[in-house]
Amino acid sequence: MDKAVELIKSLIRPFLVVWGWIIYGVCVWNEIEVPAYLLAILGAVTAEYTGERIVKRIKEIKSE
């Protein structure tokens, strides 16, 4: 079950990060106000995703 959850997370999170930045860019490009919830979701998902990757790298370095 854990492997299925990890697979889903690994597929969805990068998609959300890319999708969010694209929508953000479209809003800025067209000079439309960026919705606050988009900024919140984008910030949370990006911070969580990069934070998890950093923790995994640190654990890999320490185990070597």
N, CA, C, O and CB atoms as a CASP TS submission, in Angstrom:
PFRMAT TS
TARGET T0000
AUTHOR 0000-0000-0000
METHOD Language model
MODEL 1
PARENT N/A
ATOM      1  N   MET     1       0.818  -1.194   0.000  1.00  0.00           N
ATOM      2  CA  MET     1       0.000   0.000   0.000  1.00  0.00           C
ATOM      3  C   MET     1       0.864   1.261   0.000  1.00  0.00           C
ATOM      4  O   MET     1       0.543   2.242  -0.671  1.00  0.00           O
ATOM      5  CB  MET     1      -0.932  -0.004   1.203  1.00  0.00           C
ATOM      6  N   ASP     2       1.956   1.227   0.754  1.00  0.00           N
ATOM      7  CA  ASP     2       2.841   2.396   0.807  1.00  0.00           C
ATOM      8  C   ASP     2       3.460   2.697  -0.547  1.00  0.00           C
ATOM      9  O   ASP     2       3.642   3.859  -0.911  1.00  0.00           O
ATOM     10  CB  ASP     2       3.940   2.181   1.835  1.00  0.00           C
ATOM     11  N   LYS     3       3.782   1.645  -1.294  1.00  0.00           N
ATOM     12  CA  LYS     3       4.373   1.873  -2.610  1.00  0.00           C
ATOM     13  C   LYS     3       3.379   2.521  -3.566  1.00  0.00           C
ATOM     14  O   LYS     3       3.759   3.350  -4.392  1.00  0.00           O
ATOM     15  CB  LYS     3       4.877   0.561  -3.197  1.00  0.00           C
ATOM     16  N   ALA     4       2.101   2.142  -3.453  1.00  0.00           N
ATOM     17  CA  ALA     4       1.072   2.752  -4.296  1.00  0.00           C
ATOM     18  C   ALA     4       0.906   4.230  -3.954  1.00  0.00           C
ATOM     19  O   ALA     4       0.760   5.066  -4.846  1.00  0.00           O
ATOM     20  CB  ALA     4      -0.270   2.013  -4.132  1.00  0.00           C
ATOM     21  N   VAL     5       0.930   4.548  -2.666  1.00  0.00           N
ATOM     22  CA  VAL     5       0.803   5.935  -2.233  1.00  0.00           C
ATOM     23  C   VAL     5       2.006   6.747  -2.718  1.00  0.00           C
ATOM     24  O   VAL     5       1.842   7.863  -3.210  1.00  0.00           O
ATOM     25  CB  VAL     5       0.677   6.017  -0.694  1.00  0.00           C
ATOM     26  N   GLU     6       3.189   6.202  -2.584  1.00  0.00           N
ATOM     27  CA  GLU     6       4.396   6.896  -3.043  1.00  0.00           C
ATOM     28  C   GLU     6       4.367   7.114  -4.557  1.00  0.00           C
ATOM     29  O   GLU     6       4.798   8.159  -5.045  1.00  0.00           O
ATOM     30  CB  GLU     6       5.651   6.099  -2.651  1.00  0.00           C
ATOM     31  N   LEU     7       3.857   6.127  -5.299  1.00  0.00           N
ATOM     32  CA  LEU     7       3.754   6.275  -6.756  1.00  0.00           C
ATOM     33  C   LEU     7       2.805   7.406  -7.115  1.00  0.00           C
ATOM     34  O   LEU     7       3.111   8.227  -7.980  1.00  0.00           O
ATOM     35  CB  LEU     7       3.280   4.964  -7.403  1.00  0.00           C
ATOM     36  N   ILE     8       1.674   7.451  -6.463  1.00  0.00           N
ATOM     37  CA  ILE     8       0.697   8.507  -6.736  1.00  0.00           C
ATOM     38  C   ILE     8       1.276   9.875  -6.380  1.00  0.00           C
ATOM     39  O   ILE     8       1.129  10.833  -7.139  1.00  0.00           O
ATOM     40  CB  ILE     8      -0.606   8.256  -5.948  1.00  0.00           C
ATOM     41  N   LYS     9       1.937   9.962  -5.222  1.00  0.00           N
ATOM     42  CA  LYS     9       2.548  11.234  -4.823  1.00  0.00           C
ATOM     43  C   LYS     9       3.618  11.655  -5.816  1.00  0.00           C
ATOM     44  O   LYS     9       3.719  12.834  -6.156  1.00  0.00           O
ATOM     45  CB  LYS     9       3.151  11.125  -3.416  1.00  0.00           C
ATOM     46  N   SER    10       4.415  10.709  -6.284  1.00  0.00           N
ATOM     47  CA  SER    10       5.494  11.059  -7.203  1.00  0.00           C
ATOM     48  C   SER    10       4.971  11.495  -8.563  1.00  0.00           C
ATOM     49  O   SER    10       5.668  12.198  -9.294  1.00  0.00           O
ATOM     50  CB  SER    10       6.434   9.887  -7.370  1.00  0.00           C
ATOM     51  N   LEU    11       3.766  11.091  -8.911  1.00  0.00           N
ATOM     52  CA  LEU    11       3.184  11.510 -10.188  1.00  0.00           C
ATOM     53  C   LEU    11       2.413  12.819 -10.076  1.00  0.00           C
ATOM     54  O   LEU    11       2.442  13.633 -10.999  1.00  0.00           O
ATOM     55  CB  LEU    11       2.270  10.428 -10.719  1.00  0.00           C
ATOM     56  N   ILE    12       1.729  13.029  -8.968  1.00  0.00           N
ATOM     57  CA  ILE    12       0.840  14.183  -8.838  1.00  0.00           C
ATOM     58  C   ILE    12       1.578  15.453  -8.435  1.00  0.00           C
ATOM     59  O   ILE    12       1.310  16.519  -8.990  1.00  0.00           O
ATOM     60  CB  ILE    12      -0.238  13.888  -7.827  1.00  0.00           C
ATOM     61  N   ARG    13       2.500  15.361  -7.482  1.00  0.00           N
ATOM     62  CA  ARG    13       3.149  16.579  -6.987  1.00  0.00           C
ATOM     63  C   ARG    13       3.916  17.343  -8.056  1.00  0.00           C
ATOM     64  O   ARG    13       3.744  18.558  -8.156  1.00  0.00           O
ATOM     65  CB  ARG    13       4.082  16.232  -5.873  1.00  0.00           C
ATOM     66  N   PRO    14       4.754  16.693  -8.860  1.00  0.00           N
ATOM     67  CA  PRO    14       5.434  17.467  -9.912  1.00  0.00           C
ATOM     68  C   PRO    14       4.441  18.099 -10.900  1.00  0.00           C
ATOM     69  O   PRO    14       4.657  19.211 -11.382  1.00  0.00           O
ATOM     70  CB  PRO    14       6.415  16.565 -10.675  1.00  0.00           C
ATOM     71  N   PHE    15       3.362  17.382 -11.189  1.00  0.00           N
ATOM     72  CA  PHE    15       2.333  17.938 -12.065  1.00  0.00           C
ATOM     73  C   PHE    15       1.727  19.195 -11.455  1.00  0.00           C
ATOM     74  O   PHE    15       1.535  20.193 -12.150  1.00  0.00           O
ATOM     75  CB  PHE    15       1.237  16.899 -12.336  1.00  0.00           C
ATOM     76  N   LEU    16       1.424  19.154 -10.155  1.00  0.00           N
ATOM     77  CA  LEU    16       0.850  20.324  -9.493  1.00  0.00           C
ATOM     78  C   LEU    16       1.815  21.503  -9.488  1.00  0.00           C
ATOM     79  O   LEU    16       1.402  22.647  -9.681  1.00  0.00           O
ATOM     80  CB  LEU    16       0.454  19.977  -8.066  1.00  0.00           C
ATOM     81  N   VAL    17       3.082  21.232  -9.272  1.00  0.00           N
ATOM     82  CA  VAL    17       4.078  22.306  -9.268  1.00  0.00           C
ATOM     83  C   VAL    17       4.152  22.948 -10.654  1.00  0.00           C
ATOM     84  O   VAL    17       4.105  24.172 -10.772  1.00  0.00           O
ATOM     85  CB  VAL    17       5.471  21.765  -8.842  1.00  0.00           C
ATOM     86  N   VAL    18       4.267  22.138 -11.688  1.00  0.00           N
ATOM     87  CA  VAL    18       4.374  22.668 -13.054  1.00  0.00           C
ATOM     88  C   VAL    18       3.081  23.382 -13.442  1.00  0.00           C
ATOM     89  O   VAL    18       3.123  24.484 -13.989  1.00  0.00           O
ATOM     90  CB  VAL    18       4.686  21.529 -14.065  1.00  0.00           C
ATOM     91  N   TRP    19       1.942  22.770 -13.167  1.00  0.00           N
ATOM     92  CA  TRP    19       0.656  23.373 -13.498  1.00  0.00           C
ATOM     93  C   TRP    19       0.494  24.714 -12.785  1.00  0.00           C
ATOM     94  O   TRP    19       0.067  25.695 -13.393  1.00  0.00           O
ATOM     95  CB  TRP    19      -0.496  22.425 -13.124  1.00  0.00           C
ATOM     96  N   GLY    20       0.830  24.753 -11.516  1.00  0.00           N
ATOM     97  CA  GLY    20       0.694  25.984 -10.750  1.00  0.00           C
ATOM     98  C   GLY    20       1.559  27.108 -11.289  1.00  0.00           C
ATOM     99  O   GLY    20       1.106  28.247 -11.406  1.00  0.00           O
ATOM    100  N   TRP    21       2.811  26.788 -11.619  1.00  0.00           N
ATOM    101  CA  TRP    21       3.696  27.828 -12.158  1.00  0.00           C
ATOM    102  C   TRP    21       3.235  28.300 -13.532  1.00  0.00           C
ATOM    103  O   TRP    21       3.400  29.472 -13.870  1.00  0.00           O
ATOM    104  CB  TRP    21       5.131  27.310 -12.245  1.00  0.00           C
ATOM    105  N   ILE    22       2.659  27.402 -14.324  1.00  0.00           N
ATOM    106  CA  ILE    22       2.143  27.807 -15.636  1.00  0.00           C
ATOM    107  C   ILE    22       0.959  28.757 -15.470  1.00  0.00           C
ATOM    108  O   ILE    22       0.897  29.797 -16.127  1.00  0.00           O
ATOM    109  CB  ILE    22       1.724  26.567 -16.466  1.00  0.00           C
ATOM    110  N   ILE    23       0.029  28.405 -14.601  1.00  0.00           N
ATOM    111  CA  ILE    23      -1.133  29.266 -14.358  1.00  0.00           C
ATOM    112  C   ILE    23      -0.676  30.612 -13.783  1.00  0.00           C
ATOM    113  O   ILE    23      -1.192  31.661 -14.168  1.00  0.00           O
ATOM    114  CB  ILE    23      -2.137  28.573 -13.390  1.00  0.00           C
ATOM    115  N   TYR    24       0.290  30.577 -12.861  1.00  0.00           N
ATOM    116  CA  TYR    24       0.840  31.807 -12.293  1.00  0.00           C
ATOM    117  C   TYR    24       1.432  32.681 -13.397  1.00  0.00           C
ATOM    118  O   TYR    24       1.185  33.886 -13.447  1.00  0.00           O
ATOM    119  CB  TYR    24       1.913  31.483 -11.228  1.00  0.00           C
ATOM    120  N   GLY    25       2.210  32.067 -14.274  1.00  0.00           N
ATOM    121  CA  GLY    25       2.822  32.805 -15.380  1.00  0.00           C
ATOM    122  C   GLY    25       1.793  33.408 -16.320  1.00  0.00           C
ATOM    123  O   GLY    25       1.962  34.533 -16.789  1.00  0.00           O
ATOM    124  N   VAL    26       0.731  32.669 -16.598  1.00  0.00           N
ATOM    125  CA  VAL    26      -0.333  33.186 -17.464  1.00  0.00           C
ATOM    126  C   VAL    26      -1.005  34.384 -16.812  1.00  0.00           C
ATOM    127  O   VAL    26      -1.302  35.374 -17.481  1.00  0.00           O
ATOM    128  CB  VAL    26      -1.376  32.089 -17.767  1.00  0.00           C
ATOM    129  N   CYS    27      -1.244  34.297 -15.510  1.00  0.00           N
ATOM    130  CA  CYS    27      -1.865  35.425 -14.798  1.00  0.00           C
ATOM    131  C   CYS    27      -0.968  36.660 -14.842  1.00  0.00           C
ATOM    132  O   CYS    27      -1.445  37.765 -15.099  1.00  0.00           O
ATOM    133  CB  CYS    27      -2.161  35.042 -13.334  1.00  0.00           C
ATOM    134  N   VAL    28       0.308  36.481 -14.596  1.00  0.00           N
ATOM    135  CA  VAL    28       1.240  37.609 -14.614  1.00  0.00           C
ATOM    136  C   VAL    28       1.377  38.165 -16.027  1.00  0.00           C
ATOM    137  O   VAL    28       1.379  39.379 -16.228  1.00  0.00           O
ATOM    138  CB  VAL    28       2.618  37.183 -14.071  1.00  0.00           C
ATOM    139  N   TRP    29       1.491  37.273 -16.994  1.00  0.00           N
ATOM    140  CA  TRP    29       1.662  37.689 -18.383  1.00  0.00           C
ATOM    141  C   TRP    29       0.477  38.526 -18.863  1.00  0.00           C
ATOM    142  O   TRP    29       0.654  39.523 -19.564  1.00  0.00           O
ATOM    143  CB  TRP    29       1.839  36.466 -19.284  1.00  0.00           C
ATOM    144  N   ASN    30      -0.731  38.111 -18.478  1.00  0.00           N
ATOM    145  CA  ASN    30      -1.940  38.826 -18.909  1.00  0.00           C
ATOM    146  C   ASN    30      -2.357  39.920 -17.939  1.00  0.00           C
ATOM    147  O   ASN    30      -3.427  40.512 -18.077  1.00  0.00           O
ATOM    148  CB  ASN    30      -3.081  37.852 -19.082  1.00  0.00           C
ATOM    149  N   GLU    31      -1.508  40.180 -16.962  1.00  0.00           N
ATOM    150  CA  GLU    31      -1.753  41.214 -15.953  1.00  0.00           C
ATOM    151  C   GLU    31      -3.079  41.014 -15.225  1.00  0.00           C
ATOM    152  O   GLU    31      -3.813  41.964 -14.955  1.00  0.00           O
ATOM    153  CB  GLU    31      -1.731  42.585 -16.601  1.00  0.00           C
ATOM    154  N   ILE    32      -3.361  39.758 -14.919  1.00  0.00           N
ATOM    155  CA  ILE    32      -4.534  39.387 -14.133  1.00  0.00           C
ATOM    156  C   ILE    32      -4.067  39.172 -12.707  1.00  0.00           C
ATOM    157  O   ILE    32      -2.966  38.670 -12.480  1.00  0.00           O
ATOM    158  CB  ILE    32      -5.245  38.104 -14.706  1.00  0.00           C
ATOM    159  N   GLU    33      -4.899  39.548 -11.746  1.00  0.00           N
ATOM    160  CA  GLU    33      -4.531  39.332 -10.346  1.00  0.00           C
ATOM    161  C   GLU    33      -4.426  37.831 -10.079  1.00  0.00           C
ATOM    162  O   GLU    33      -5.326  37.064 -10.421  1.00  0.00           O
ATOM    163  CB  GLU    33      -5.570  39.993  -9.386  1.00  0.00           C
ATOM    164  N   VAL    34      -3.333  37.432  -9.473  1.00  0.00           N
ATOM    165  CA  VAL    34      -3.116  36.022  -9.145  1.00  0.00           C
ATOM    166  C   VAL    34      -3.958  35.683  -7.912  1.00  0.00           C
ATOM    167  O   VAL    34      -3.843  36.351  -6.885  1.00  0.00           O
ATOM    168  CB  VAL    34      -1.589  35.722  -8.892  1.00  0.00           C
ATOM    169  N   PRO    35      -4.806  34.646  -8.004  1.00  0.00           N
ATOM    170  CA  PRO    35      -5.630  34.284  -6.849  1.00  0.00           C
ATOM    171  C   PRO    35      -4.778  33.877  -5.648  1.00  0.00           C
ATOM    172  O   PRO    35      -3.753  33.211  -5.794  1.00  0.00           O
ATOM    173  CB  PRO    35      -6.580  33.149  -7.217  1.00  0.00           C
ATOM    174  N   ALA    36      -5.215  34.284  -4.472  1.00  0.00           N
ATOM    175  CA  ALA    36      -4.459  33.994  -3.256  1.00  0.00           C
ATOM    176  C   ALA    36      -4.360  32.502  -3.008  1.00  0.00           C
ATOM    177  O   ALA    36      -3.325  32.017  -2.550  1.00  0.00           O
ATOM    178  CB  ALA    36      -5.099  34.676  -2.057  1.00  0.00           C
ATOM    179  N   TYR    37      -5.431  31.759  -3.307  1.00  0.00           N
ATOM    180  CA  TYR    37      -5.388  30.318  -3.082  1.00  0.00           C
ATOM    181  C   TYR    37      -4.396  29.628  -4.007  1.00  0.00           C
ATOM    182  O   TYR    37      -3.809  28.613  -3.633  1.00  0.00           O
ATOM    183  CB  TYR    37      -6.768  29.720  -3.271  1.00  0.00           C
ATOM    184  N   LEU    38      -4.200  30.165  -5.213  1.00  0.00           N
ATOM    185  CA  LEU    38      -3.198  29.599  -6.118  1.00  0.00           C
ATOM    186  C   LEU    38      -1.809  29.791  -5.539  1.00  0.00           C
ATOM    187  O   LEU    38      -0.988  28.874  -5.567  1.00  0.00           O
ATOM    188  CB  LEU    38      -3.291  30.246  -7.514  1.00  0.00           C
ATOM    189  N   LEU    39      -1.545  30.974  -5.016  1.00  0.00           N
ATOM    190  CA  LEU    39      -0.245  31.218  -4.391  1.00  0.00           C
ATOM    191  C   LEU    39      -0.033  30.314  -3.185  1.00  0.00           C
ATOM    192  O   LEU    39       1.071  29.811  -2.976  1.00  0.00           O
ATOM    193  CB  LEU    39      -0.123  32.683  -3.973  1.00  0.00           C
ATOM    194  N   ALA    40      -1.073  30.102  -2.393  1.00  0.00           N
ATOM    195  CA  ALA    40      -0.965  29.249  -1.209  1.00  0.00           C
ATOM    196  C   ALA    40      -0.696  27.797  -1.602  1.00  0.00           C
ATOM    197  O   ALA    40       0.183  27.148  -1.034  1.00  0.00           O
ATOM    198  CB  ALA    40      -2.245  29.339  -0.366  1.00  0.00           C
ATOM    199  N   ILE    41      -1.447  27.296  -2.566  1.00  0.00           N
ATOM    200  CA  ILE    41      -1.255  25.914  -3.019  1.00  0.00           C
ATOM    201  C   ILE    41       0.125  25.747  -3.640  1.00  0.00           C
ATOM    202  O   ILE    41       0.837  24.788  -3.340  1.00  0.00           O
ATOM    203  CB  ILE    41      -2.347  25.513  -4.033  1.00  0.00           C
ATOM    204  N   LEU    42       0.493  26.672  -4.496  1.00  0.00           N
ATOM    205  CA  LEU    42       1.790  26.597  -5.172  1.00  0.00           C
ATOM    206  C   LEU    42       2.937  26.649  -4.172  1.00  0.00           C
ATOM    207  O   LEU    42       3.890  25.876  -4.273  1.00  0.00           O
ATOM    208  CB  LEU    42       1.930  27.733  -6.187  1.00  0.00           C
ATOM    209  N   GLY    43       2.848  27.549  -3.218  1.00  0.00           N
ATOM    210  CA  GLY    43       3.898  27.638  -2.203  1.00  0.00           C
ATOM    211  C   GLY    43       3.980  26.391  -1.335  1.00  0.00           C
ATOM    212  O   GLY    43       5.073  25.900  -1.050  1.00  0.00           O
ATOM    213  N   ALA    44       2.839  25.881  -0.919  1.00  0.00           N
ATOM    214  CA  ALA    44       2.829  24.697  -0.054  1.00  0.00           C
ATOM    215  C   ALA    44       3.345  23.460  -0.780  1.00  0.00           C
ATOM    216  O   ALA    44       4.166  22.719  -0.239  1.00  0.00           O
ATOM    217  CB  ALA    44       1.419  24.438   0.467  1.00  0.00           C
ATOM    218  N   VAL    45       2.877  23.237  -1.978  1.00  0.00           N
ATOM    219  CA  VAL    45       3.292  22.047  -2.731  1.00  0.00           C
ATOM    220  C   VAL    45       4.768  22.133  -3.104  1.00  0.00           C
ATOM    221  O   VAL    45       5.492  21.143  -3.001  1.00  0.00           O
ATOM    222  CB  VAL    45       2.433  21.881  -4.002  1.00  0.00           C
ATOM    223  N   THR    46       5.215  23.298  -3.531  1.00  0.00           N
ATOM    224  CA  THR    46       6.626  23.465  -3.896  1.00  0.00           C
ATOM    225  C   THR    46       7.530  23.282  -2.686  1.00  0.00           C
ATOM    226  O   THR    46       8.550  22.598  -2.774  1.00  0.00           O
ATOM    227  CB  THR    46       6.859  24.846  -4.520  1.00  0.00           C
ATOM    228  N   ALA    47       7.173  23.880  -1.564  1.00  0.00           N
ATOM    229  CA  ALA    47       7.980  23.754  -0.350  1.00  0.00           C
ATOM    230  C   ALA    47       7.998  22.312   0.146  1.00  0.00           C
ATOM    231  O   ALA    47       9.045  21.811   0.557  1.00  0.00           O
ATOM    232  CB  ALA    47       7.445  24.683   0.749  1.00  0.00           C
ATOM    233  N   GLU    48       6.866  21.650   0.113  1.00  0.00           N
ATOM    234  CA  GLU    48       6.797  20.267   0.582  1.00  0.00           C
ATOM    235  C   GLU    48       7.594  19.349  -0.336  1.00  0.00           C
ATOM    236  O   GLU    48       8.315  18.470   0.137  1.00  0.00           O
ATOM    237  CB  GLU    48       5.337  19.796   0.665  1.00  0.00           C
ATOM    238  N   TYR    49       7.469  19.547  -1.633  1.00  0.00           N
ATOM    239  CA  TYR    49       8.172  18.698  -2.598  1.00  0.00           C
ATOM    240  C   TYR    49       9.683  18.881  -2.510  1.00  0.00           C
ATOM    241  O   TYR    49      10.427  17.903  -2.429  1.00  0.00           O
ATOM    242  CB  TYR    49       7.695  19.003  -4.016  1.00  0.00           C
ATOM    243  N   THR    50      10.129  20.118  -2.524  1.00  0.00           N
ATOM    244  CA  THR    50      11.574  20.353  -2.462  1.00  0.00           C
ATOM    245  C   THR    50      12.135  19.974  -1.089  1.00  0.00           C
ATOM    246  O   THR    50      13.255  19.473  -0.992  1.00  0.00           O
ATOM    247  CB  THR    50      11.891  21.827  -2.773  1.00  0.00           C
ATOM    248  N   GLY    51      11.362  20.211  -0.036  1.00  0.00           N
ATOM    249  CA  GLY    51      11.804  19.826   1.299  1.00  0.00           C
ATOM    250  C   GLY    51      12.003  18.331   1.429  1.00  0.00           C
ATOM    251  O   GLY    51      12.981  17.875   2.022  1.00  0.00           O
ATOM    252  N   GLU    52      11.073  17.568   0.870  1.00  0.00           N
ATOM    253  CA  GLU    52      11.201  16.107   0.924  1.00  0.00           C
ATOM    254  C   GLU    52      12.414  15.634   0.137  1.00  0.00           C
ATOM    255  O   GLU    52      13.125  14.731   0.576  1.00  0.00           O
ATOM    256  CB  GLU    52       9.934  15.435   0.384  1.00  0.00           C
ATOM    257  N   ARG    53      12.654  16.235  -1.021  1.00  0.00           N
ATOM    258  CA  ARG    53      13.820  15.861  -1.836  1.00  0.00           C
ATOM    259  C   ARG    53      15.118  16.176  -1.099  1.00  0.00           C
ATOM    260  O   ARG    53      16.069  15.396  -1.153  1.00  0.00           O
ATOM    261  CB  ARG    53      13.791  16.596  -3.196  1.00  0.00           C
ATOM    262  N   ILE    54      15.160  17.311  -0.414  1.00  0.00           N
ATOM    263  CA  ILE    54      16.359  17.694   0.338  1.00  0.00           C
ATOM    264  C   ILE    54      16.619  16.699   1.460  1.00  0.00           C
ATOM    265  O   ILE    54      17.758  16.283   1.674  1.00  0.00           O
ATOM    266  CB  ILE    54      16.212  19.121   0.911  1.00  0.00           C
ATOM    267  N   VAL    55      15.571  16.318   2.173  1.00  0.00           N
ATOM    268  CA  VAL    55      15.718  15.360   3.278  1.00  0.00           C
ATOM    269  C   VAL    55      16.216  14.021   2.748  1.00  0.00           C
ATOM    270  O   VAL    55      17.087  13.405   3.362  1.00  0.00           O
ATOM    271  CB  VAL    55      14.373  15.173   4.029  1.00  0.00           C
ATOM    272  N   LYS    56      15.679  13.560   1.617  1.00  0.00           N
ATOM    273  CA  LYS    56      16.128  12.287   1.027  1.00  0.00           C
ATOM    274  C   LYS    56      17.599  12.368   0.640  1.00  0.00           C
ATOM    275  O   LYS    56      18.351  11.422   0.875  1.00  0.00           O
ATOM    276  CB  LYS    56      15.274  11.925  -0.211  1.00  0.00           C
ATOM    277  N   ARG    57      18.018  13.484   0.050  1.00  0.00           N
ATOM    278  CA  ARG    57      19.431  13.643  -0.333  1.00  0.00           C
ATOM    279  C   ARG    57      20.345  13.627   0.877  1.00  0.00           C
ATOM    280  O   ARG    57      21.409  13.010   0.843  1.00  0.00           O
ATOM    281  CB  ARG    57      19.631  14.942  -1.107  1.00  0.00           C
ATOM    282  N   ILE    58      19.944  14.294   1.936  1.00  0.00           N
ATOM    283  CA  ILE    58      20.768  14.323   3.150  1.00  0.00           C
ATOM    284  C   ILE    58      20.899  12.928   3.741  1.00  0.00           C
ATOM    285  O   ILE    58      21.977  12.541   4.193  1.00  0.00           O
ATOM    286  CB  ILE    58      20.168  15.284   4.192  1.00  0.00           C
ATOM    287  N   LYS    59      19.801  12.169   3.739  1.00  0.00           N
ATOM    288  CA  LYS    59      19.856  10.794   4.248  1.00  0.00           C
ATOM    289  C   LYS    59      20.749   9.918   3.385  1.00  0.00           C
ATOM    290  O   LYS    59      21.474   9.071   3.906  1.00  0.00           O
ATOM    291  CB  LYS    59      18.454  10.196   4.316  1.00  0.00           C
ATOM    292  N   GLU    60      20.705  10.110   2.078  1.00  0.00           N
ATOM    293  CA  GLU    60      21.565   9.348   1.172  1.00  0.00           C
ATOM    294  C   GLU    60      23.034   9.660   1.417  1.00  0.00           C
ATOM    295  O   GLU    60      23.869   8.755   1.423  1.00  0.00           O
ATOM    296  CB  GLU    60      21.202   9.645  -0.285  1.00  0.00           C
ATOM    297  N   ILE    61      23.353  10.922   1.617  1.00  0.00           N
ATOM    298  CA  ILE    61      24.729  11.339   1.844  1.00  0.00           C
ATOM    299  C   ILE    61      25.243  10.761   3.162  1.00  0.00           C
ATOM    300  O   ILE    61      26.376  10.285   3.232  1.00  0.00           O
ATOM    301  CB  ILE    61      24.836  12.878   1.848  1.00  0.00           C
ATOM    302  N   LYS    62      24.418  10.803   4.198  1.00  0.00           N
ATOM    303  CA  LYS    62      24.824  10.285   5.501  1.00  0.00           C
ATOM    304  C   LYS    62      24.994   8.779   5.493  1.00  0.00           C
ATOM    305  O   LYS    62      25.834   8.254   6.225  1.00  0.00           O
ATOM    306  CB  LYS    62      23.816  10.673   6.550  1.00  0.00           C
ATOM    307  N   SER    63      24.212   8.063   4.676  1.00  0.00           N
ATOM    308  CA  SER    63      24.304   6.599   4.647  1.00  0.00           C
ATOM    309  C   SER    63      25.526   6.114   3.881  1.00  0.00           C
ATOM    310  O   SER    63      25.938   4.966   4.046  1.00  0.00           O
ATOM    311  CB  SER    63      23.051   6.009   4.028  1.00  0.00           C
ATOM    312  N   GLU    64      26.112   6.965   3.048  1.00  0.00           N
ATOM    313  CA  GLU    64      27.285   6.558   2.264  1.00  0.00           C
ATOM    314  C   GLU    64      28.506   6.577   3.074  1.00  0.00           C
ATOM    315  O   GLU    64      29.585   6.262   2.573  1.00  0.00           O
ATOM    316  CB  GLU    64      27.475   7.428   1.077  1.00  0.00           C
TER
END
